Amino acid sequence: MINNIPETGCRVQAYPRYNVSPGNVKKLFPPTSKPCRLLFCFLLLLSGGMRAQSAYSGLENWFHTETLSMAGAGGTLSSVESDRLNPAALGELPRQFHLSFLRYPADINAESLSLILPAGRGFYALGLRHLNYGLFEGFDADGQSTDNYTAGDTWVTLSAGETLKSRKISWGITAGLFLSRLENYQSTALVFTPGILFDIKSVNGKLGISLQNLGKVIDRYTRVRERLPTTVVTSVSKRLEHLPLELFVDGGYRLTTETFWLRLGGIFRLPYNFQLKWGTNTDKFSQQTRTNIGKDFIGSSGVGLSYRFEEYHFDLGSYFYGTGGWISSIGFGVTF
């Protein structure tokens, strides 16, 4: 029945990020039993065991070390991930190239490539993201083995924007093509994220507003009319006066599900060009098992370490699911 799964309109890509227990998946279905794990994820979707109901929840997964380490916080932070969080923040970045690699539980991997090109007061940015769910064994309706197949999401983006002459306001917009594939089935969507950023120097803070994942589905898996996970996000940040710490708070309202989320993160600037990053979000409440206080407390939280040496920078990060299991990540970048 695996080959018939696309007929349901369900998708597996909600798994990497939401309230599925990666640890339980590994225990119930070992890595050699990939068809069983795929079926298990779909059954969770059908039973309502996941929060993400859209076939395009891959748009909200982690792709970059910095975002992973801060549990999604940092909408006003200037990073290569700003193209999907708030493109207006890209204007403060130097010309650079960056790669990130993430490893989810259950042999799921994500990669991202970013190129930032400043141009006067403006900028351009290119992004390529890919989420690979692995190789699966196919079975027909009679349980007979068929050809192996793969599943994955690919997201190509182009961003542009400008900082106004006052240097207090920046704007930016990202346009992208999102391709989701399962066996021989494919779905395509045009995705846009506009944003604006206010630099409030009087309080050492910033305010950002963005509309993430606005767009239109071009080609669907089935006749089911699913919508993109469009979210209105407000972000604030402030550098503390007496500590080498910058705090970030992001609040989002997801229009498709009428749900609200909150993310809190920070960056400690350490000696010798090191930075310690951390974050947590309200997904922890849906991931609580109520059997282990420690896991419930640190669930849905991230931590990471960055280091800069001349024009090179390196990143390590991880994210912990409250139900068990880690996402690990490594990144490398160079300015030129």
Contacts in CASP RR format, 6 or more apart in sequence:
PFRMAT RR
TARGET T0000
AUTHOR 0000-0000-0000
METHOD contacts of the structure
MODEL  1
MINNIPETGCRVQAYPRYNVSPGNVKKLFPPTSKPCRLLFCFLLLLSGGM
RAQSAYSGLENWFHTETLSMAGAGGTLSSVESDRLNPAALGELPRQFHLS
FLRYPADINAESLSLILPAGRGFYALGLRHLNYGLFEGFDADGQSTDNYT
AGDTWVTLSAGETLKSRKISWGITAGLFLSRLENYQSTALVFTPGILFDI
KSVNGKLGISLQNLGKVIDRYTRVRERLPTTVVTSVSKRLEHLPLELFVD
GGYRLTTETFWLRLGGIFRLPYNFQLKWGTNTDKFSQQTRTNIGKDFIGS
SGVGLSYRFEEYHFDLGSYFYGTGGWISSIGFGVTF
1 39 0 8 1.000
1 139 0 8 1.000
1 141 0 8 1.000
1 143 0 8 1.000
2 35 0 8 1.000
2 38 0 8 1.000
2 39 0 8 1.000
2 136 0 8 1.000
2 137 0 8 1.000
2 138 0 8 1.000
2 139 0 8 1.000
3 138 0 8 1.000
3 139 0 8 1.000
3 140 0 8 1.000
3 141 0 8 1.000
3 146 0 8 1.000
3 183 0 8 1.000
4 141 0 8 1.000
5 38 0 8 1.000
5 39 0 8 1.000
5 42 0 8 1.000
5 182 0 8 1.000
6 182 0 8 1.000
6 183 0 8 1.000
6 185 0 8 1.000
6 221 0 8 1.000
6 222 0 8 1.000
7 222 0 8 1.000
8 42 0 8 1.000
8 46 0 8 1.000
8 222 0 8 1.000
9 55 0 8 1.000
9 221 0 8 1.000
9 222 0 8 1.000
9 224 0 8 1.000
9 226 0 8 1.000
10 42 0 8 1.000
10 45 0 8 1.000
10 46 0 8 1.000
10 55 0 8 1.000
11 45 0 8 1.000
11 55 0 8 1.000
11 57 0 8 1.000
11 180 0 8 1.000
11 182 0 8 1.000
11 221 0 8 1.000
12 38 0 8 1.000
12 41 0 8 1.000
12 42 0 8 1.000
12 45 0 8 1.000
12 133 0 8 1.000
12 151 0 8 1.000
12 182 0 8 1.000
13 57 0 8 1.000
13 58 0 8 1.000
13 61 0 8 1.000
13 131 0 8 1.000
13 133 0 8 1.000
13 151 0 8 1.000
13 152 0 8 1.000
13 153 0 8 1.000
13 180 0 8 1.000
14 20 0 8 1.000
14 41 0 8 1.000
14 45 0 8 1.000
14 50 0 8 1.000
14 51 0 8 1.000
14 52 0 8 1.000
14 53 0 8 1.000
14 54 0 8 1.000
14 57 0 8 1.000
14 58 0 8 1.000
15 41 0 8 1.000
15 44 0 8 1.000
15 50 0 8 1.000
15 106 0 8 1.000
15 108 0 8 1.000
16 58 0 8 1.000
16 61 0 8 1.000
16 62 0 8 1.000
16 104 0 8 1.000
16 105 0 8 1.000
16 108 0 8 1.000
16 110 0 8 1.000
16 131 0 8 1.000
16 327 0 8 1.000
17 52 0 8 1.000
17 57 0 8 1.000
17 58 0 8 1.000
17 60 0 8 1.000
17 61 0 8 1.000
17 62 0 8 1.000
18 50 0 8 1.000
18 51 0 8 1.000
18 52 0 8 1.000
18 57 0 8 1.000
18 283 0 8 1.000
18 286 0 8 1.000
19 49 0 8 1.000
19 50 0 8 1.000
19 51 0 8 1.000
19 283 0 8 1.000
19 286 0 8 1.000
19 287 0 8 1.000
19 323 0 8 1.000
20 41 0 8 1.000
20 44 0 8 1.000
20 49 0 8 1.000
20 50 0 8 1.000
20 323 0 8 1.000
21 321 0 8 1.000
21 323 0 8 1.000
21 324 0 8 1.000
21 325 0 8 1.000
22 104 0 8 1.000
22 105 0 8 1.000
22 106 0 8 1.000
22 321 0 8 1.000
22 323 0 8 1.000
22 324 0 8 1.000
22 325 0 8 1.000
23 105 0 8 1.000
23 321 0 8 1.000
23 323 0 8 1.000
23 324 0 8 1.000
23 325 0 8 1.000
24 323 0 8 1.000
24 324 0 8 1.000
25 37 0 8 1.000
25 40 0 8 1.000
25 41 0 8 1.000
25 105 0 8 1.000
25 106 0 8 1.000
26 105 0 8 1.000
26 106 0 8 1.000
28 36 0 8 1.000
28 40 0 8 1.000
29 36 0 8 1.000
29 37 0 8 1.000
29 40 0 8 1.000
31 106 0 8 1.000
31 107 0 8 1.000
34 107 0 8 1.000
34 134 0 8 1.000
34 135 0 8 1.000
34 136 0 8 1.000
34 137 0 8 1.000
35 136 0 8 1.000
35 137 0 8 1.000
35 138 0 8 1.000
35 139 0 8 1.000
37 106 0 8 1.000
38 133 0 8 1.000
38 136 0 8 1.000
38 151 0 8 1.000
44 50 0 8 1.000
45 53 0 8 1.000
51 257 0 8 1.000
51 259 0 8 1.000
51 283 0 8 1.000
51 286 0 8 1.000
52 60 0 8 1.000
52 229 0 8 1.000
53 256 0 8 1.000
53 257 0 8 1.000
54 226 0 8 1.000
54 227 0 8 1.000
54 228 0 8 1.000
54 229 0 8 1.000
54 256 0 8 1.000
55 180 0 8 1.000
55 187 0 8 1.000
55 220 0 8 1.000
55 221 0 8 1.000
55 224 0 8 1.000
55 226 0 8 1.000
56 178 0 8 1.000
56 180 0 8 1.000
56 187 0 8 1.000
56 189 0 8 1.000
56 213 0 8 1.000
56 217 0 8 1.000
56 226 0 8 1.000
56 228 0 8 1.000
56 229 0 8 1.000
57 229 0 8 1.000
58 131 0 8 1.000
58 153 0 8 1.000
58 180 0 8 1.000
59 84 0 8 1.000
59 155 0 8 1.000
59 178 0 8 1.000
59 191 0 8 1.000
59 213 0 8 1.000
59 228 0 8 1.000
59 229 0 8 1.000
60 213 0 8 1.000
60 229 0 8 1.000
61 110 0 8 1.000
61 131 0 8 1.000
61 153 0 8 1.000
62 68 0 8 1.000
62 72 0 8 1.000
62 102 0 8 1.000
62 110 0 8 1.000
62 319 0 8 1.000
62 327 0 8 1.000
62 329 0 8 1.000
63 81 0 8 1.000
63 84 0 8 1.000
63 100 0 8 1.000
63 102 0 8 1.000
63 110 0 8 1.000
63 111 0 8 1.000
63 112 0 8 1.000
63 129 0 8 1.000
63 131 0 8 1.000
63 155 0 8 1.000
64 79 0 8 1.000
64 80 0 8 1.000
64 81 0 8 1.000
64 100 0 8 1.000
64 102 0 8 1.000
64 112 0 8 1.000
64 114 0 8 1.000
64 329 0 8 1.000
65 100 0 8 1.000
65 102 0 8 1.000
65 304 0 8 1.000
65 315 0 8 1.000
65 316 0 8 1.000
65 317 0 8 1.000
65 329 0 8 1.000
65 330 0 8 1.000
65 331 0 8 1.000
66 77 0 8 1.000
66 79 0 8 1.000
66 80 0 8 1.000
66 81 0 8 1.000
66 277 0 8 1.000
66 306 0 8 1.000
66 315 0 8 1.000
67 74 0 8 1.000
67 79 0 8 1.000
67 81 0 8 1.000
67 85 0 8 1.000
68 102 0 8 1.000
68 302 0 8 1.000
68 317 0 8 1.000
68 318 0 8 1.000
68 319 0 8 1.000
68 327 0 8 1.000
68 329 0 8 1.000
69 277 0 8 1.000
69 278 0 8 1.000
69 279 0 8 1.000
69 302 0 8 1.000
69 303 0 8 1.000
69 304 0 8 1.000
69 315 0 8 1.000
69 317 0 8 1.000
69 318 0 8 1.000
69 319 0 8 1.000
69 329 0 8 1.000
70 77 0 8 1.000
70 248 0 8 1.000
70 263 0 8 1.000
70 265 0 8 1.000
70 266 0 8 1.000
70 267 0 8 1.000
70 277 0 8 1.000
70 278 0 8 1.000
70 279 0 8 1.000
70 302 0 8 1.000
71 263 0 8 1.000
71 264 0 8 1.000
71 265 0 8 1.000
71 279 0 8 1.000
71 280 0 8 1.000
71 281 0 8 1.000
71 300 0 8 1.000
71 301 0 8 1.000
71 302 0 8 1.000
71 319 0 8 1.000
72 85 0 8 1.000
72 250 0 8 1.000
72 263 0 8 1.000
72 279 0 8 1.000
72 281 0 8 1.000
73 248 0 8 1.000
73 249 0 8 1.000
73 250 0 8 1.000
73 263 0 8 1.000
73 264 0 8 1.000
73 265 0 8 1.000
73 266 0 8 1.000
73 279 0 8 1.000
73 281 0 8 1.000
74 85 0 8 1.000
74 235 0 8 1.000
74 237 0 8 1.000
74 248 0 8 1.000
74 250 0 8 1.000
74 263 0 8 1.000
74 265 0 8 1.000
75 82 0 8 1.000
75 85 0 8 1.000
75 86 0 8 1.000
75 89 0 8 1.000
75 208 0 8 1.000
75 210 0 8 1.000
75 233 0 8 1.000
75 235 0 8 1.000
75 237 0 8 1.000
75 248 0 8 1.000
75 250 0 8 1.000
76 86 0 8 1.000
76 89 0 8 1.000
76 197 0 8 1.000
76 205 0 8 1.000
76 206 0 8 1.000
76 207 0 8 1.000
76 208 0 8 1.000
76 235 0 8 1.000
76 236 0 8 1.000
76 237 0 8 1.000
76 248 0 8 1.000
77 89 0 8 1.000
77 237 0 8 1.000
77 248 0 8 1.000
77 267 0 8 1.000
78 89 0 8 1.000
78 90 0 8 1.000
78 91 0 8 1.000
78 92 0 8 1.000
78 93 0 8 1.000
79 89 0 8 1.000
79 93 0 8 1.000
80 93 0 8 1.000
80 96 0 8 1.000
80 98 0 8 1.000
80 112 0 8 1.000
80 114 0 8 1.000
80 116 0 8 1.000
80 125 0 8 1.000
81 114 0 8 1.000
82 88 0 8 1.000
82 89 0 8 1.000
82 90 0 8 1.000
82 93 0 8 1.000
83 90 0 8 1.000
83 114 0 8 1.000
83 125 0 8 1.000
83 127 0 8 1.000
83 157 0 8 1.000
83 159 0 8 1.000
83 174 0 8 1.000
83 193 0 8 1.000
84 157 0 8 1.000
84 174 0 8 1.000
84 193 0 8 1.000
84 212 0 8 1.000
85 193 0 8 1.000
85 210 0 8 1.000
85 212 0 8 1.000
85 233 0 8 1.000
85 235 0 8 1.000
86 193 0 8 1.000
86 195 0 8 1.000
86 196 0 8 1.000
86 197 0 8 1.000
86 208 0 8 1.000
86 209 0 8 1.000
86 210 0 8 1.000
86 233 0 8 1.000
86 235 0 8 1.000
87 125 0 8 1.000
87 159 0 8 1.000
87 160 0 8 1.000
87 161 0 8 1.000
87 172 0 8 1.000
87 173 0 8 1.000
87 174 0 8 1.000
87 193 0 8 1.000
87 194 0 8 1.000
87 195 0 8 1.000
87 210 0 8 1.000
88 161 0 8 1.000
88 170 0 8 1.000
88 171 0 8 1.000
88 172 0 8 1.000
88 195 0 8 1.000
88 196 0 8 1.000
88 197 0 8 1.000
88 208 0 8 1.000
88 210 0 8 1.000
89 170 0 8 1.000
89 197 0 8 1.000
90 116 0 8 1.000
90 123 0 8 1.000
90 125 0 8 1.000
90 159 0 8 1.000
90 161 0 8 1.000
90 172 0 8 1.000
91 118 0 8 1.000
91 122 0 8 1.000
91 123 0 8 1.000
91 161 0 8 1.000
91 162 0 8 1.000
91 163 0 8 1.000
91 170 0 8 1.000
92 163 0 8 1.000
92 170 0 8 1.000
93 116 0 8 1.000
93 118 0 8 1.000
93 123 0 8 1.000
94 116 0 8 1.000
94 118 0 8 1.000
94 335 0 8 1.000
95 116 0 8 1.000
95 117 0 8 1.000
95 118 0 8 1.000
95 335 0 8 1.000
95 336 0 8 1.000
96 114 0 8 1.000
96 115 0 8 1.000
96 116 0 8 1.000
96 333 0 8 1.000
96 334 0 8 1.000
96 335 0 8 1.000
96 336 0 8 1.000
97 113 0 8 1.000
97 114 0 8 1.000
97 115 0 8 1.000
97 116 0 8 1.000
97 333 0 8 1.000
97 334 0 8 1.000
97 336 0 8 1.000
98 112 0 8 1.000
98 113 0 8 1.000
98 114 0 8 1.000
98 115 0 8 1.000
98 116 0 8 1.000
98 331 0 8 1.000
98 332 0 8 1.000
98 333 0 8 1.000
98 334 0 8 1.000
99 111 0 8 1.000
99 112 0 8 1.000
99 113 0 8 1.000
99 114 0 8 1.000
99 331 0 8 1.000
99 332 0 8 1.000
99 333 0 8 1.000
100 111 0 8 1.000
100 112 0 8 1.000
100 315 0 8 1.000
100 329 0 8 1.000
100 330 0 8 1.000
100 331 0 8 1.000
101 109 0 8 1.000
101 110 0 8 1.000
101 111 0 8 1.000
101 329 0 8 1.000
101 330 0 8 1.000
101 331 0 8 1.000
102 109 0 8 1.000
102 110 0 8 1.000
102 111 0 8 1.000
102 327 0 8 1.000
102 328 0 8 1.000
102 329 0 8 1.000
103 109 0 8 1.000
103 327 0 8 1.000
103 328 0 8 1.000
103 329 0 8 1.000
104 110 0 8 1.000
104 327 0 8 1.000
105 321 0 8 1.000
105 325 0 8 1.000
105 326 0 8 1.000
105 327 0 8 1.000
107 134 0 8 1.000
108 131 0 8 1.000
108 132 0 8 1.000
108 133 0 8 1.000
108 134 0 8 1.000
109 131 0 8 1.000
109 132 0 8 1.000
109 134 0 8 1.000
110 129 0 8 1.000
110 130 0 8 1.000
110 131 0 8 1.000
110 132 0 8 1.000
111 129 0 8 1.000
111 130 0 8 1.000
111 132 0 8 1.000
112 127 0 8 1.000
112 128 0 8 1.000
112 129 0 8 1.000
112 130 0 8 1.000
113 127 0 8 1.000
113 128 0 8 1.000
113 129 0 8 1.000
114 125 0 8 1.000
114 126 0 8 1.000
114 127 0 8 1.000
114 128 0 8 1.000
115 125 0 8 1.000
115 126 0 8 1.000
115 127 0 8 1.000
116 123 0 8 1.000
116 124 0 8 1.000
116 125 0 8 1.000
117 123 0 8 1.000
117 124 0 8 1.000
117 125 0 8 1.000
117 126 0 8 1.000
121 162 0 8 1.000
121 163 0 8 1.000
121 164 0 8 1.000
121 165 0 8 1.000
122 160 0 8 1.000
122 161 0 8 1.000
122 162 0 8 1.000
122 163 0 8 1.000
123 159 0 8 1.000
123 160 0 8 1.000
123 161 0 8 1.000
123 162 0 8 1.000
124 158 0 8 1.000
124 159 0 8 1.000
124 160 0 8 1.000
125 157 0 8 1.000
125 158 0 8 1.000
125 159 0 8 1.000
125 160 0 8 1.000
125 174 0 8 1.000
126 157 0 8 1.000
126 158 0 8 1.000
126 159 0 8 1.000
127 156 0 8 1.000
127 157 0 8 1.000
127 158 0 8 1.000
127 159 0 8 1.000
128 154 0 8 1.000
128 155 0 8 1.000
128 156 0 8 1.000
128 157 0 8 1.000
129 153 0 8 1.000
129 154 0 8 1.000
129 155 0 8 1.000
129 157 0 8 1.000
130 152 0 8 1.000
130 153 0 8 1.000
130 154 0 8 1.000
130 155 0 8 1.000
131 152 0 8 1.000
131 153 0 8 1.000
131 154 0 8 1.000
132 150 0 8 1.000
132 152 0 8 1.000
133 150 0 8 1.000
133 151 0 8 1.000
133 152 0 8 1.000
134 150 0 8 1.000
134 151 0 8 1.000
134 152 0 8 1.000
135 148 0 8 1.000
135 149 0 8 1.000
135 150 0 8 1.000
136 148 0 8 1.000
136 149 0 8 1.000
136 150 0 8 1.000
136 151 0 8 1.000
137 145 0 8 1.000
137 148 0 8 1.000
138 145 0 8 1.000
138 146 0 8 1.000
138 147 0 8 1.000
138 148 0 8 1.000
138 149 0 8 1.000
139 145 0 8 1.000
139 146 0 8 1.000
140 146 0 8 1.000
149 182 0 8 1.000
149 183 0 8 1.000
149 184 0 8 1.000
150 181 0 8 1.000
150 183 0 8 1.000
151 181 0 8 1.000
151 182 0 8 1.000
151 183 0 8 1.000
152 180 0 8 1.000
152 181 0 8 1.000
152 182 0 8 1.000
153 178 0 8 1.000
153 179 0 8 1.000
153 180 0 8 1.000
153 181 0 8 1.000
154 178 0 8 1.000
154 179 0 8 1.000
154 181 0 8 1.000
155 176 0 8 1.000
155 177 0 8 1.000
155 178 0 8 1.000
155 179 0 8 1.000
155 191 0 8 1.000
156 176 0 8 1.000
156 177 0 8 1.000
157 174 0 8 1.000
157 175 0 8 1.000
157 176 0 8 1.000
157 191 0 8 1.000
158 174 0 8 1.000
158 175 0 8 1.000
158 176 0 8 1.000
159 172 0 8 1.000
159 173 0 8 1.000
159 174 0 8 1.000
159 175 0 8 1.000
160 172 0 8 1.000
160 173 0 8 1.000
161 170 0 8 1.000
161 171 0 8 1.000
161 172 0 8 1.000
161 173 0 8 1.000
162 170 0 8 1.000
162 171 0 8 1.000
162 172 0 8 1.000
163 169 0 8 1.000
163 170 0 8 1.000
164 170 0 8 1.000
164 171 0 8 1.000
167 199 0 8 1.000
168 198 0 8 1.000
168 199 0 8 1.000
168 200 0 8 1.000
168 201 0 8 1.000
169 196 0 8 1.000
169 197 0 8 1.000
169 198 0 8 1.000
169 199 0 8 1.000
170 196 0 8 1.000
170 197 0 8 1.000
170 199 0 8 1.000
171 194 0 8 1.000
171 195 0 8 1.000
171 196 0 8 1.000
171 197 0 8 1.000
172 194 0 8 1.000
172 195 0 8 1.000
172 196 0 8 1.000
173 192 0 8 1.000
173 193 0 8 1.000
173 194 0 8 1.000
173 195 0 8 1.000
174 191 0 8 1.000
174 192 0 8 1.000
174 193 0 8 1.000
174 194 0 8 1.000
175 190 0 8 1.000
175 191 0 8 1.000
175 192 0 8 1.000
176 190 0 8 1.000
176 191 0 8 1.000
176 192 0 8 1.000
177 188 0 8 1.000
177 189 0 8 1.000
177 190 0 8 1.000
177 191 0 8 1.000
178 188 0 8 1.000
178 189 0 8 1.000
178 190 0 8 1.000
178 191 0 8 1.000
179 186 0 8 1.000
179 187 0 8 1.000
179 188 0 8 1.000
180 186 0 8 1.000
180 187 0 8 1.000
180 188 0 8 1.000
180 189 0 8 1.000
180 221 0 8 1.000
181 187 0 8 1.000
182 221 0 8 1.000
185 221 0 8 1.000
186 219 0 8 1.000
186 221 0 8 1.000
187 217 0 8 1.000
187 219 0 8 1.000
187 220 0 8 1.000
187 221 0 8 1.000
188 217 0 8 1.000
188 218 0 8 1.000
188 219 0 8 1.000
189 215 0 8 1.000
189 216 0 8 1.000
189 217 0 8 1.000
189 218 0 8 1.000
189 228 0 8 1.000
190 215 0 8 1.000
190 216 0 8 1.000
190 218 0 8 1.000
191 213 0 8 1.000
191 214 0 8 1.000
191 215 0 8 1.000
191 228 0 8 1.000
192 214 0 8 1.000
192 215 0 8 1.000
193 210 0 8 1.000
193 211 0 8 1.000
193 212 0 8 1.000
193 213 0 8 1.000
193 214 0 8 1.000
194 210 0 8 1.000
194 211 0 8 1.000
194 214 0 8 1.000
195 208 0 8 1.000
195 209 0 8 1.000
195 210 0 8 1.000
195 211 0 8 1.000
196 208 0 8 1.000
196 209 0 8 1.000
196 210 0 8 1.000
197 206 0 8 1.000
197 207 0 8 1.000
197 208 0 8 1.000
198 206 0 8 1.000
198 207 0 8 1.000
198 208 0 8 1.000
199 205 0 8 1.000
199 206 0 8 1.000
200 206 0 8 1.000
200 207 0 8 1.000
203 238 0 8 1.000
204 238 0 8 1.000
204 239 0 8 1.000
204 241 0 8 1.000
205 236 0 8 1.000
205 237 0 8 1.000
205 238 0 8 1.000
205 239 0 8 1.000
206 235 0 8 1.000
206 236 0 8 1.000
206 237 0 8 1.000
206 238 0 8 1.000
207 234 0 8 1.000
207 235 0 8 1.000
207 236 0 8 1.000
208 234 0 8 1.000
208 235 0 8 1.000
208 236 0 8 1.000
209 232 0 8 1.000
209 233 0 8 1.000
209 234 0 8 1.000
209 235 0 8 1.000
210 232 0 8 1.000
210 233 0 8 1.000
210 235 0 8 1.000
211 230 0 8 1.000
211 231 0 8 1.000
211 232 0 8 1.000
211 233 0 8 1.000
212 230 0 8 1.000
212 231 0 8 1.000
212 232 0 8 1.000
212 233 0 8 1.000
213 228 0 8 1.000
213 229 0 8 1.000
213 230 0 8 1.000
213 231 0 8 1.000
214 228 0 8 1.000
214 230 0 8 1.000
215 228 0 8 1.000
215 230 0 8 1.000
216 228 0 8 1.000
217 225 0 8 1.000
217 226 0 8 1.000
217 227 0 8 1.000
217 228 0 8 1.000
220 226 0 8 1.000
227 256 0 8 1.000
228 256 0 8 1.000
229 254 0 8 1.000
229 256 0 8 1.000
229 257 0 8 1.000
230 254 0 8 1.000
230 255 0 8 1.000
230 256 0 8 1.000
231 252 0 8 1.000
231 253 0 8 1.000
231 254 0 8 1.000
231 255 0 8 1.000
232 252 0 8 1.000
232 253 0 8 1.000
232 255 0 8 1.000
233 250 0 8 1.000
233 251 0 8 1.000
233 252 0 8 1.000
234 250 0 8 1.000
234 251 0 8 1.000
234 252 0 8 1.000
235 248 0 8 1.000
235 249 0 8 1.000
235 250 0 8 1.000
235 251 0 8 1.000
236 248 0 8 1.000
236 249 0 8 1.000
236 250 0 8 1.000
237 246 0 8 1.000
237 247 0 8 1.000
237 248 0 8 1.000
237 249 0 8 1.000
238 246 0 8 1.000
238 247 0 8 1.000
239 245 0 8 1.000
239 246 0 8 1.000
240 246 0 8 1.000
240 247 0 8 1.000
244 268 0 8 1.000
244 269 0 8 1.000
244 270 0 8 1.000
245 266 0 8 1.000
245 267 0 8 1.000
245 268 0 8 1.000
245 269 0 8 1.000
246 266 0 8 1.000
246 267 0 8 1.000
246 269 0 8 1.000
247 264 0 8 1.000
247 265 0 8 1.000
247 266 0 8 1.000
248 263 0 8 1.000
248 264 0 8 1.000
248 265 0 8 1.000
248 266 0 8 1.000
248 267 0 8 1.000
249 262 0 8 1.000
249 263 0 8 1.000
249 264 0 8 1.000
249 265 0 8 1.000
250 262 0 8 1.000
250 263 0 8 1.000
251 260 0 8 1.000
251 261 0 8 1.000
251 262 0 8 1.000
251 263 0 8 1.000
252 260 0 8 1.000
252 261 0 8 1.000
252 262 0 8 1.000
253 259 0 8 1.000
253 260 0 8 1.000
254 260 0 8 1.000
254 261 0 8 1.000
260 282 0 8 1.000
261 281 0 8 1.000
261 282 0 8 1.000
261 283 0 8 1.000
262 281 0 8 1.000
262 282 0 8 1.000
263 279 0 8 1.000
263 280 0 8 1.000
263 281 0 8 1.000
263 282 0 8 1.000
264 279 0 8 1.000
264 280 0 8 1.000
264 281 0 8 1.000
265 277 0 8 1.000
265 278 0 8 1.000
265 279 0 8 1.000
265 280 0 8 1.000
266 277 0 8 1.000
266 278 0 8 1.000
266 279 0 8 1.000
267 275 0 8 1.000
267 276 0 8 1.000
267 277 0 8 1.000
268 275 0 8 1.000
268 276 0 8 1.000
268 277 0 8 1.000
268 278 0 8 1.000
269 275 0 8 1.000
270 276 0 8 1.000
273 307 0 8 1.000
273 308 0 8 1.000
273 309 0 8 1.000
274 305 0 8 1.000
274 306 0 8 1.000
274 307 0 8 1.000
275 305 0 8 1.000
275 306 0 8 1.000
275 307 0 8 1.000
276 303 0 8 1.000
276 304 0 8 1.000
276 305 0 8 1.000
277 303 0 8 1.000
277 304 0 8 1.000
277 305 0 8 1.000
277 306 0 8 1.000
277 317 0 8 1.000
278 301 0 8 1.000
278 302 0 8 1.000
278 303 0 8 1.000
278 304 0 8 1.000
279 301 0 8 1.000
279 302 0 8 1.000
279 303 0 8 1.000
280 299 0 8 1.000
280 300 0 8 1.000
280 301 0 8 1.000
280 302 0 8 1.000
281 300 0 8 1.000
281 301 0 8 1.000
282 300 0 8 1.000
283 300 0 8 1.000
284 296 0 8 1.000
284 299 0 8 1.000
284 300 0 8 1.000
284 301 0 8 1.000
284 322 0 8 1.000
287 296 0 8 1.000
287 299 0 8 1.000
287 300 0 8 1.000
287 321 0 8 1.000
287 322 0 8 1.000
287 323 0 8 1.000
288 296 0 8 1.000
288 322 0 8 1.000
289 295 0 8 1.000
289 296 0 8 1.000
289 322 0 8 1.000
289 323 0 8 1.000
290 296 0 8 1.000
295 322 0 8 1.000
295 323 0 8 1.000
295 324 0 8 1.000
296 322 0 8 1.000
298 320 0 8 1.000
298 322 0 8 1.000
299 320 0 8 1.000
299 321 0 8 1.000
299 322 0 8 1.000
300 319 0 8 1.000
300 320 0 8 1.000
300 321 0 8 1.000
300 322 0 8 1.000
301 319 0 8 1.000
301 320 0 8 1.000
302 317 0 8 1.000
302 318 0 8 1.000
302 319 0 8 1.000
302 320 0 8 1.000
303 317 0 8 1.000
303 318 0 8 1.000
304 315 0 8 1.000
304 316 0 8 1.000
304 317 0 8 1.000
304 318 0 8 1.000
305 315 0 8 1.000
305 316 0 8 1.000
305 317 0 8 1.000
306 313 0 8 1.000
306 314 0 8 1.000
306 315 0 8 1.000
306 316 0 8 1.000
307 313 0 8 1.000
307 314 0 8 1.000
308 314 0 8 1.000
311 334 0 8 1.000
311 335 0 8 1.000
311 336 0 8 1.000
312 332 0 8 1.000
312 333 0 8 1.000
312 334 0 8 1.000
313 332 0 8 1.000
313 333 0 8 1.000
313 334 0 8 1.000
313 335 0 8 1.000
314 330 0 8 1.000
314 331 0 8 1.000
314 332 0 8 1.000
314 333 0 8 1.000
315 329 0 8 1.000
315 330 0 8 1.000
315 331 0 8 1.000
315 332 0 8 1.000
316 329 0 8 1.000
316 330 0 8 1.000
316 331 0 8 1.000
317 328 0 8 1.000
317 329 0 8 1.000
317 330 0 8 1.000
318 326 0 8 1.000
318 327 0 8 1.000
318 328 0 8 1.000
318 329 0 8 1.000
319 326 0 8 1.000
319 327 0 8 1.000
319 329 0 8 1.000
320 326 0 8 1.000
321 327 0 8 1.000
END
